Amino acid sequence: VGYVETPRGLRVFKTIFAEHLSVECRRRFYKNWCKSKQKAFTKASTRWNDDKEGIDRDFDKIKRYCKIVRAIVHSQPKLVGLRQKKAHIMEVQVNGGNIPDK
């Protein structure tokens, strides 16, 4: 996620999703996973196969315009052995260097 500074604060400029999102992460976006069609982020993942140039353009725009870059990450509860199946999602700021290095 790339953010631009405005007079009123930070504003989201571009968001690029990963090619593969795990089932635990996709569960978080549904209230009832079993009754749903489980189609969350399927279009975002097919974009990596169909529109590589568009994704590269989005990365270039983030490098050129954004002041802050953050990554949206999630936990993996199945590795811990908990009863919970939905992942915890949080946003982590990427620090160090200039924007193209991040």
N, C-alpha and C positions, 0 to 999 in steps of 0.2 A: 504494500500500500504506500503510495507516495502522497505527501502532504505539501500544500502550498501555504505560505503565510499570507494572511489577509489582515486588514486593519481590525477586523472583529475576531481574529484568532485563526486557528488552523482549519483548512478545508481539504477534503479528500480530492486529489487530482486524478489518479489512476489506481486501479486495483487489478493485479494479475494473479490469477489462481494457478495452483500447481496442476501438473498433468494428471496426477492421481491423488484423490482424497480417500482416506480409509473409511471403512464402514462406521467406525466409532465416531469419526468427525461428522459424517453425514447424518448420523442418528440425532445429533444435537439440534438439527434444523427441523425436526419433526416432533410433534407431540406424541403421536402413536406410530412407531416405525412399522409394526406388523400390518396395520390396516392401510398404510400408504402405498403409493406406487414406487417409492424409492428412486425417484428420478432427480434428486437434488444434485446439481453441478454436473450433469451429464453433458450439457451443451458446452460448458466451460472446458471440459476435458477433451471434447472432440475438436475444439478450436486449436489445440496443439497440433493435431494432425492435418487440419484443413487450412489454417491461416497462420503459418509460421511468420510471414512477413508482417502481419498485423501485430503479433506479439513482440517482434523485434522493434516495430515502430513505437509500441507502448513503452518498452524498456528505454528507448532513446528519449522519449518525451519525459520519462521520470528522471533520467540523467540530466536533461537540459533544464527543466523547470522546477523540480521539487527541492525543498529545503530539508525535509525530514523523511526518512525511509523507515518503515516499520514492517515487521513480519507477523502474520497471524499464525500462531502455533497451537497445537493441541496435545493433550496427554494421550497415553496409550494404556487404558485401564486393564486390558486383557493381559498385559505383561506382568502386572502386579498381582493379579489373581483376585481382584475385587468382584463383588456381585454386580457392581455398576457397569453398564455397557456404553453409556454416553460419555464422550470425551469432554474434558474441560477445555475451553478455548480462551486464549488470551493474546494480547498484542504486545510484542516485544520490539523496542526500538533498536535499530542497527546503528552502532556507534563506530567511530574510528575512520580516519581518512576523509576524503572528499566524497561527493555524491557518486561519481562514476566508479570509485573503488568499492563502495558499499554494494 
